[in-house]
Amino acid sequence: MVAAVLTLLWRQVPGVQELNRLLAREGLLWCGVTKVAQQSLFSLIFSISC
């Protein structure tokens, strides 16, 4: 999940849906291509922002 947050900031990803597409299509930093539920990514971003 650290890779997801760093990618979100580094590549200036506009939203969770696009982050999910990147993860499924390209992978994130040191993580390979992975299928993740959009709800779990949303929960991660929401928990960090609070």
C-alpha angles and dihedrals in degrees: 000000000000088000090053093053094044091049090048090056101034097048093033093234108195098219152349094269092056090046089054090051091050091050092050095043108034111005124235125270105297095358123092127227109302135173111230130172113252089228091061091052091048090051090051094051093043093050091051094049095052 
